[in-house]
Amino acid sequence: AARRAGTISGTVATVSGQRLRDVIVEADKVRGEGVAFVQPRSGHFTLAGLAPGRWHLCAFAATHSVLGALPDCVARTVAANHTTHATLLLRTGGAVSGRVLGPSGHGVRDLALSLSQLNTHGGGSVDAEIDFVSPGGFFTIGGVGTGNYQICFGGSGSSSAPGDPTGVARRCLRKPVHIVAGRDRIGVDASLPPGGAVAGRITDSAGHGVAGVDVNFERLGGGFSFFDTMTGRDGGYHITDLVPG
């Protein structure tokens, strides 16, 4: 089987020619099953043992700059007993920065933030979803391409802020935010309404608390909302940020 496999080898660099180390190169077979990934050293990568056929290759950089880097993707055909070469060039991304406050006016931390890029038909596709941590509710998301985005806050079930014991409810900004590659779009702030909370305890038939139980909450009607948490040592759980309903 190894003799019928092929290889993709190449480099990952910035447009200016700087080779990157903190990168992941991932390959997915266009038709059929197959996935491979590698973390290049000094910008060089090799993906061996690939089944012959068409492969979709992408490089993702975990840069620590504010603007980040946009992923680059190419398609390559892999042949048995042959090495195919590919060069992936990462371009500077755009960023969005702001602050999120809870109902009491304090900064919210450990909150989910999602960006959906809007297309010409008014719909959207999810571009990124991350959890940010900042004691004051400040955030910066880099590696975003140029375009108009709908930005939504909340929905993680784990946010916290002084004075908001039940957490915050999910909220999307009414107006799209325009992000440009190479620039940081600052001042994207939001104030979130209060959420709901549920607390309880899971026990066995003898009344002893059961630790490590996964507890799920799914909203009935009014759009999909899903939250989950896990019981502690005494079987207790507490989940915040629930949408009223």
SERO-4910 file (N, C-alpha, C, O; in steps of 0.05 Angstrom, whole numbers):
BEGIN
 pado doro    nc1    nc2    nc3   cac1   cac2   cac3    cc1    cc2    cc3    oc1    oc2    oc3
  Ala    A     17    -24      0      0      0      0     17     25      0     10     45    -12
  Ala    A     41     23     14     58     46     15     69     54    -12     74     77    -18
  Arg    A     74     33    -30     84     38    -57     64     53    -74     72     65    -94
  Arg    A     39     51    -67     18     65    -83     11     92    -72     -8    105    -82
  Ala    A     26    101    -53     20    127    -40     38    149    -53     58    143    -65
  Gly    A     29    174    -49     45    196    -60     51    216    -37     44    212    -14
  Thr    A     65    237    -44     74    257    -25     70    285    -35     73    290    -59
  Ile    A     63    304    -17     63    332    -23     84    345     -6     84    342     19
  Ser    A    102    360    -18    123    374     -4    124    403    -13    118    409    -36
  Gly    A    131    421      6    132    449     -2    140    467     20    152    459     40
  Thr    A    133    493     17    140    513     37    116    530     44     98    533     28
  Val    A    117    542     68     97    562     76    112    587     83    131    587     99
  Ala    A    103    609     72    116    635     77     96    657     75     73    654     66
  Thr    A    104    681     84     88    705     80     92    715     51    110    706     37
  Val    A     75    734     43     78    745     16    105    758     12    115    759    -10
  Ser    A    116    769     34    142    782     32    165    763     32    188    771     29
  Gly    A    159    736     34    180    716     33    190    706     59    208    689     60
  Gln    A    179    715     81    187    706    108    175    678    113    150    675    112
  Arg    A    191    659    120    181    632    126    171    631    155    183    643    173
  Leu    A    149    617    159    136    616    184    139    589    197    140    568    184
  Arg    A    141    589    224    144    564    239    118    556    253    112    532    253
  Asp    A    104    575    264     80    568    279     56    565    260     38    582    260
  Val    A     57    544    245     37    539    223     28    510    224     43    492    232
  Ile    A      3    506    215     -7    479    211    -15    477    182    -30    494    171
  Val    A     -6    456    168    -14    450    141    -32    426    141    -25    405    152
  Glu    A    -56    428    130    -76    407    130    -84    400    102    -88    418     85
  Ala    A    -87    374     97    -96    365     70   -120    347     73   -121    329     90
  Asp    A   -140    352     56   -164    335     55   -168    325     27   -165    340      7
  Lys    A   -174    300     24   -179    288     -2   -206    299    -13   -226    299      1
  Val    A   -205    308    -38   -229    320    -50   -251    299    -52   -274    305    -46
  Arg    A   -245    275    -61   -265    254    -63   -253    229    -49   -231    221    -54
  Gly    A   -270    217    -32   -260    195    -17   -250    204     10   -248    228     16
  Glu    A   -243    185     27   -234    190     54   -204    195     55   -189    183     40
  Gly    A   -196    214     71   -168    219     75   -163    247     86   -174    266     76
  Val    A   -147    249    106   -139    274    118   -111    271    130   -104    251    141
  Ala    A    -95    292    127    -68    292    138    -60    320    146    -70    339    134
  Phe    A    -44    323    167    -35    349    175     -7    347    186      2    326    195
  Val    A      7    370    186     35    371    196     41    399    205     29    418    194
  Gln    A     59    402    224     69    428    232     97    432    221    116    419    230
  Pro    A    100    450    201    126    453    187    147    464    206    142    478    225
  Arg    A    172    457    199    195    468    213    210    486    193    217    478    171
  Ser    A    215    511    202    229    530    185    215    534    158    228    540    138
  Gly    A    189    531    158    174    537    134    171    514    114    157    516     95
  His    A    185    491    119    184    468    101    164    448    112    162    444    136
  Phe    A    149    434     94    131    413    103    132    390     83    138    394     59
  Thr    A    125    366     93    122    342     77     99    326     87     98    320    111
  Leu    A     80    320     69     58    303     76     61    277     59     57    277     35
  Ala    A     68    255     73     73    230     59     50    210     63     33    214     81
  Gly    A     50    189     47     31    168     50      3    176     41    -17    165     51
  Leu    A      1    194     22    -26    204     13    -36    186    -10    -21    178    -27
  Ala    A    -62    180     -9    -74    164    -30    -74    180    -56    -79    204    -55
  Pro    A    -69    168    -79    -70    182   -104    -97    195   -109   -118    184   -101
  Gly    A    -97    218   -121   -122    233   -126   -118    262   -121    -96    272   -117
  Arg    A   -140    277   -121   -140    306   -117   -142    312    -87   -159    301    -73
  Trp    A   -124    330    -78   -124    338    -50   -127    368    -47   -116    384    -63
  His    A   -141    376    -26   -144    405    -20   -125    411      4   -128    399     25
  Leu    A   -107    430     -1    -85    435     18    -88    464     29    -91    482     14
  Cys    A    -87    467     56    -90    493     69    -69    497     90    -61    478    104
  Ala    A    -60    521     93    -41    529    114    -54    549    133    -65    569    124
  Phe    A    -52    544    159    -63    562    179    -41    570    198    -26    554    208
  Ala    A    -38    596    202    -17    607    219    -28    617    245    -47    632    246
  Ala    A    -16    608    267    -24    617    294     -6    640    302      9    638    321
  Thr    A     -7    662    286     11    685    292      1    699    317    -22    698    324
  His    A     20    713    330     14    727    355     10    757    350      8    772    369
  Ser    A     10    765    325      6    794    319    -24    800    321    -41    782    320
  Val    A    -30    825    324    -58    833    327    -74    826    301    -97    816    303
  Leu    A    -63    832    278    -78    828    253    -79    798    245    -97    791    230
  Gly    A    -60    782    254    -60    754    246    -54    750    217    -46    768    203
  Ala    A    -59    726    207    -54    719    179    -78    703    168    -91    687    182
  Leu    A    -83    708    142   -105    694    129    -95    667    119    -72    665    109
  Pro    A   -111    645    121   -102    619    111   -100    620     80   -114    635     67
  Asp    A    -83    603     69    -80    600     41    -85    571     33    -76    553     47
  Cys    A   -101    567     12   -108    540      4   -102    536    -26   -106    554    -42
  Val    A    -93    512    -33    -89    505    -61    -98    476    -65   -102    461    -46
  Ala    A   -102    469    -90   -110    441    -97    -86    428   -112    -75    441   -130
  Arg    A    -80    404   -105    -58    389   -118    -67    361   -124    -83    349   -109
  Thr    A    -56    350   -146    -61    322   -153    -38    305   -144    -15    310   -151
  Val    A    -44    284   -129    -23    266   -118    -23    241   -136    -43    229   -141
  Ala    A      2    234   -144      5    209   -160     22    189   -143     38    197   -127
  Ala    A     18    164   -148     32    143   -134     62    145   -140     71    150   -162
  Asn    A     78    142   -119    107    142   -120    118    168   -132    138    168   -146
  His    A    104    190   -126    112    216   -137    109    237   -116     91    236    -99
  Thr    A    127    257   -117    125    280    -98    115    305   -113    127    313   -132
  Thr    A     93    315   -104     81    340   -115     89    363    -98     89    361    -73
  His    A     96    385   -110    106    409    -95     84    430    -94     68    433   -112
  Ala    A     84    445    -71     64    466    -67     77    488    -50     92    483    -31
  Thr    A     70    513    -57     79    536    -41     54    551    -31     36    558    -47
  Leu    A     53    555     -5     30    568      7     39    595     18     58    597     33
  Leu    A     24    616     10     31    644     18     10    655     35    -14    657     28
  Leu    A     17    663     59     -2    674     79     -1    705     78     20    717     80
  Arg    A    -24    717     76    -27    746     75    -37    757    102    -50    743    117
  Thr    A    -30    782    107    -38    795    132    -69    797    133    -82    804    113
  Gly    A    -80    790    156   -109    791    159   -118    818    170   -102    836    175
  Gly    A   -143    820    175   -155    843    188   -163    835    217   -162    812    223
  Ala    A   -169    855    233   -177    849    261   -200    866    269   -206    887    257
  Val    A   -214    857    290   -236    872    301   -231    872    332   -226    852    344
  Ser    A   -234    896    344   -229    899    372   -252    915    386   -264    931    373
  Gly    A   -256    909    411   -277    923    426   -279    914    454   -260    902    465
  Arg    A   -301    920    467   -306    913    494   -334    904    498   -353    916    486
  Val    A   -339    884    515   -365    873    520   -372    877    550   -356    869    567
  Leu    A   -394    890    555   -403    895    582   -428    879    588   -445    875    571
  Gly    A   -431    871    613   -455    857    622   -476    877    632   -471    901    631
  Pro    A   -499    868    641   -521    886    649   -513    905    672   -524    927    674
  Ser    A   -494    896    689   -486    913    711   -465    933    703   -457    950    720
  Gly    A   -455    932    678   -435    951    669   -407    941    672   -388    956    666
  His    A   -403    917    682   -376    906    685   -368    890    659   -385    881    645
  Gly    A   -342    889    655   -333    874    632   -338    844    635   -336    833    656
  Val    A   -346    831    612   -352    802    612   -328    787    602   -315    795    583
  Arg    A   -322    765    615   -300    748    606   -310    720    599   -332    712    606
  Asp    A   -293    704    586   -299    677    578   -325    675    562   -342    659    567
  Leu    A   -327    692    542   -352    695    527   -347    687    498   -326    694    486
  Ala    A   -366    672    486   -364    664    458   -369    688    440   -387    704    445
  Leu    A   -354    691    419   -357    711    399   -356    698    371   -338    684    365
  Ser    A   -377    704    355   -377    692    328   -379    713    307   -393    734    311
  Leu    A   -366    709    284   -367    726    261   -378    711    238   -369    689    232
  Ser    A   -398    722    225   -410    710    201   -407    729    178   -418    751    179
  Gln    A   -393    721    157   -389    738    134   -414    739    117   -425    718    110
  Leu    A   -423    763    111   -448    766     96   -442    765     66   -423    778     57
  Asn    A   -458    750     51   -455    749     22   -474    769      9   -489    783     22
  Thr    A   -472    769    -18   -488    789    -33   -518    784    -31   -533    802    -38
  His    A   -526    760    -22   -555    754    -21   -566    759      7   -589    752     13
  Gly    A   -549    770     25   -559    776     52   -556    754     72   -561    757     95
  Gly    A   -547    730     62   -543    708     81   -515    709     93   -502    730     91
  Gly    A   -507    688    106   -481    689    119   -470    661    123   -485    642    124
  Ser    A   -444    659    124   -431    634    131   -412    639    154   -398    660    155
  Val    A   -411    621    173   -395    625    197   -365    626    189   -355    607    176
  Asp    A   -352    647    197   -323    650    190   -306    642    214   -285    630    210
  Ala    A   -314    649    238   -298    643    261   -315    643    286   -335    658    288
  Glu    A   -308    626    305   -322    627    331   -301    620    352   -289    598    352
  Ile    A   -297    638    371   -276    634    391   -286    642    418   -307    655    421
  Asp    A   -272    634    439   -277    643    466   -254    662    474   -230    654    472
  Phe    A   -260    686    483   -239    704    491   -240    707    521   -260    704    534
  Val    A   -216    713    532   -214    717    561   -200    743    566   -178    748    558
  Ser    A   -214    761    580   -203    787    588   -218    796    612   -243    798    612
  Pro    A   -204    802    634   -217    811    658   -235    835    654   -255    837    668
  Gly    A   -228    853    636   -245    876    632   -264    874    609   -277    894    602
  Gly    A   -266    851    596   -284    847    574   -273    856    547   -288    858    527
  Phe    A   -247    863    546   -235    872    521   -228    848    503   -221    826    513
  Phe    A   -230    851    477   -224    829    458   -211    840    433   -216    863    425
  Thr    A   -195    824    420   -185    829    393   -185    802    378   -173    783    388
  Ile    A   -197    802    355   -198    778    338   -183    784    312   -192    802    297
  Gly    A   -161    770    306   -146    775    282   -150    753    262   -164    733    267
  Gly    A   -136    755    239   -138    735    218   -165    735    204   -174    713    196
  Val    A   -177    758    200   -203    760    187   -200    773    160   -185    792    157
  Gly    A   -213    762    140   -212    773    113   -229    797    109   -247    803    125
  Thr    A   -223    812     88   -239    836     82   -268    829     76   -273    810     61
  Gly    A   -287    844     87   -315    839     82   -333    850    103   -323    862    123
  Asn    A   -359    847    100   -378    855    120   -386    831    137   -391    809    126
  Tyr    A   -387    835    163   -392    813    181   -414    820    201   -417    842    210
  Gln    A   -431    799    207   -449    801    230   -434    790    254   -422    768    252
  Ile    A   -434    805    276   -419    797    300   -439    792    322   -456    808    328
  Cys    A   -436    768    335   -454    760    357   -438    754    381   -416    742    379
  Phe    A   -449    760    405   -435    755    430   -453    738    447   -478    740    447
  Gly    A   -441    720    463   -456    704    482   -462    676    471   -458    670    448
  Gly    A   -473    660    490   -481    633    482   -462    611    491   -465    588    483
  Ser    A   -442    618    507   -422    598    515   -430    583    540   -421    560    544
  Gly    A   -447    595    557   -455    582    582   -433    583    603   -435    569    623
  Ser    A   -413    600    599   -391    601    618   -382    629    624   -361    633    636
  Ser    A   -396    650    615   -387    677    619   -389    684    649   -404    672    664
  Ser    A   -374    705    656   -374    714    684   -368    744    685   -351    753    670
  Ala    A   -381    758    703   -376    786    707   -387    793    735   -407    783    743
  Pro    A   -373    810    749   -383    819    776   -410    831    773   -415    848    756
  Gly    A   -428    823    791   -455    835    791   -475    822    772   -498    830    771
  Asp    A   -466    802    756   -484    788    738   -484    758    744   -472    742    729
  Pro    A   -497    750    766   -495    722    774   -508    702    755   -501    679    755
  Thr    A   -527    711    739   -540    693    720   -528    695    692   -539    683    673
  Gly    A   -506    710    689   -493    712    663   -507    731    644   -522    749    653
  Val    A   -502    727    618   -513    745    598   -527    729    576   -521    706    572
  Ala    A   -546    742    563   -559    730    540   -545    737    514   -532    758    513
  Arg    A   -548    720    494   -536    725    468   -547    749    454   -571    755    455
  Arg    A   -529    765    442   -538    788    427   -521    792    402   -496    789    403
  Cys    A   -533    798    380   -519    804    355   -521    834    349   -543    846    353
  Leu    A   -500    846    339   -501    874    332   -520    878    308   -520    862    290
  Arg    A   -535    900    309   -555    904    288   -543    910    261   -552    901    241
  Lys    A   -521    926    261   -509    934    236   -484    916    230   -470    910    249
  Pro    A   -480    909    205   -456    894    198   -431    911    203   -432    936    203
  Val    A   -409    898    209   -383    911    214   -365    905    190   -361    882    183
  His    A   -354    927    179   -336    923    156   -308    921    165   -297    938    179
  Ile    A   -295    899    158   -267    893    166   -250    893    141   -257    882    121
  Val    A   -226    906    143   -208    908    121   -181    894    129   -171    899    150
  Ala    A   -171    878    111   -145    864    116   -123    885    119   -122    904    104
  Gly    A   -107    882    140    -85    900    145    -93    922    164    -76    939    171
  Arg    A   -118    922    174   -127    943    193   -141    930    217   -153    908    214
  Asp    A   -140    944    240   -155    935    263   -179    953    266   -177    977    271
  Arg    A   -203    941    264   -228    955    266   -235    958    296   -246    939    307
  Ile    A   -229    980    308   -232    984    337   -259    995    343   -274   1005    326
  Gly    A   -266    994    369   -291   1007    378   -316    990    373   -338   1001    374
  Val    A   -313    964    368   -337    947    365   -346    937    392   -339    915    401
  Asp    A   -361    954    406   -369    949    434   -398    939    435   -414    943    416
  Ala    A   -405    925    457   -432    915    461   -439    914    490   -421    909    507
  Ser    A   -464    919    496   -475    915    523   -496    893    521   -514    895    505
  Leu    A   -493    873    538   -510    849    535   -531    849    557   -527    858    579
  Pro    A   -555    839    550   -577    836    569   -572    813    588   -555    796    583
  Pro    A   -586    812    611   -582    790    629   -592    763    618   -611    762    603
  Gly    A   -578    742    626   -587    715    618   -600    701    642   -603    713    663
  Gly    A   -607    677    638   -618    661    660   -598    640    669   -578    636    656
  Ala    A   -603    627    692   -585    607    703   -601    584    715   -624    587    723
  Val    A   -588    561    715   -600    537    728   -578    524    745   -555    522    736
  Ala    A   -585    516    769   -566    501    786   -580    476    797   -605    476    801
  Gly    A   -565    456    802   -577    431    812   -555    412    821   -532    418    822
  Arg    A   -564    387    826   -545    366    835   -554    339    824   -578    333    825
  Ile    A   -535    324    814   -541    298    803   -531    277    824   -508    278    833
  Thr    A   -549    259    831   -542    238    851   -548    210    840   -562    207    820
  Asp    A   -536    190    853   -542    163    847   -566    153    864   -578    168    879
  Ser    A   -571    127    862   -595    117    876   -591    118    907   -611    117    922
  Ala    A   -566    120    916   -561    122    944   -560    151    954   -556    156    978
  Gly    A   -564    170    936   -564    198    944   -537    211    944   -534    233    953
  His    A   -517    197    934   -490    208    933   -486    224    907   -496    216    886
  Gly    A   -473    247    909   -468    263    885   -450    248    865   -431    234    873
  Val    A   -456    252    840   -441    239    818   -426    260    803   -437    278    791
  Ala    A   -399    258    803   -382    277    790   -378    270    761   -380    247    753
  Gly    A   -372    290    745   -365    286    716   -388    279    698   -384    266    677
  Val    A   -413    286    706   -436    281    689   -440    304    670   -441    327    679
  Asp    A   -444    299    645   -449    319    625   -479    327    626   -496    310    623
  Val    A   -484    353    630   -511    364    632   -516    382    609   -502    402    605
  Asn    A   -536    376    592   -542    391    568   -568    406    570   -588    396    581
  Phe    A   -568    431    559   -593    447    557   -597    454    528   -579    466    515
  Glu    A   -620    447    518   -627    455    490   -654    470    491   -674    460    501
  Arg    A   -654    494    480   -678    511    481   -699    499    462   -693    489    441
  Leu    A   -724    499    472   -747    489    457   -760    512    442   -772    530    455
  Gly    A   -758    512    416   -771    534    400   -755    559    400   -738    563    418
  Gly    A   -760    577    381   -747    603    381   -719    603    371   -703    620    379
  Gly    A   -711    583    355   -684    581    346   -667    563    363   -672    560    387
  Phe    A   -646    552    351   -630    532    364   -611    546    384   -596    564    376
  Ser    A   -611    537    409   -592    546    429   -585    521    446   -602    508    457
  Phe    A   -559    516    448   -549    493    462   -528    501    482   -509    516    475
  Phe    A   -530    491    507   -510    496    528   -504    470    542   -521    452    543
  Asp    A   -480    468    552   -473    444    568   -453    451    590   -438    471    588
  Thr    A   -454    435    610   -435    438    632   -431    410    644   -442    391    635
  Met    A   -414    409    665   -407    383    677   -409    385    708   -402    406    719
  Thr    A   -419    364    720   -422    365    749   -394    364    763   -375    353    753
  Gly    A   -393    377    786   -369    378    802   -366    354    820   -379    334    816
  Arg    A   -348    356    840   -342    333    857   -366    324    873   -369    300    878
  Asp    A   -384    343    881   -407    336    897   -432    330    880   -454    327    890
  Gly    A   -428    330    853   -451    325    835   -466    350    828   -485    349    813
  Gly    A   -457    373    839   -471    398    833   -463    411    806   -441    406    797
  Tyr    A   -481    426    795   -475    441    770   -489    468    771   -508    472    785
  His    A   -478    486    756   -489    513    754   -482    524    726   -459    525    719
  Ile    A   -502    531    711   -498    541    684   -512    568    681   -535    571    689
  Thr    A   -498    586    668   -508    613    664   -512    619    634   -508    601    617
  Asp    A   -519    644    628   -522    653    600   -546    641    585   -546    642    561
  Leu    A   -565    629    599   -587    616    585   -606    637    574   -613    656    587
  Val    A   -614    633    549   -634    650    537   -661    645    550   -669    622    553
  Pro    A   -675    666    559   -702    662    572   -720    646    554   -721    651    529
  Gly    A   -735    628    565   -754    612    550   -759    585    562   -774    569    552
***
